[in-house]
Amino acid sequence: MPDCTSTVRVRYAETDQMGVVHHSAYLAWMEVARTEYLRARGIPYRSLEERGIRMPVLEVRASYKIPARYDEEVKLTARLAASSPVRFRFEYDMRRVPDGALLCTGCSEHVATDLAGRPRRIPKELLDLIGGDRESV
């Protein structure tokens, strides 16, 4: 399944006193990239919840390369790295626009649950749209 890209502009509230993006902002950007990945495949996250599926985060990692700064535009790229009918791992990279400098890489692992938080399988038609069952997670 191809990568999905989107962009964000660094907001002042995402920076520290030095004008550098706070490390926590990158995690929020990973969520933006992941939800846009799903939306690009015709599955807005809201529609998953309407079908009784949630995808809580089990683990998240980030590797910071160089800082982003206030008002810079950042290109977010998400890709599905691995999946099974109940688990998913997404990988991300965040690059400064226009020079393409790599700011941060990361990954997140998720489990599919029902609305009560119990693990559940994703229906095959949704799994196919997501690009799932590439390799076991």
HELIX and SHEET records of a PDB file:
HELIX    1   1 TYR A   12  GLU A   14  5                                   3    
HELIX    2   2 HIS A   23  ALA A   40  1                                  18    
HELIX    3   3 TYR A   45  GLU A   50  1                                   6    
HELIX    4   4 LYS A  124  ILE A  130  1                                   7    
SHEET    1   A 5 CYS A   4  ARG A   9  0                                        
SHEET    2   A 5 GLU A  73  SER A  83 -1                                        
SHEET    3   A 5 ARG A  87  VAL A  97 -1                                        
SHEET    4   A 5 LEU A 102  VAL A 111 -1                                        
SHEET    5   A 5 VAL A  57  TYR A  64 -1                                        
END                                                                             
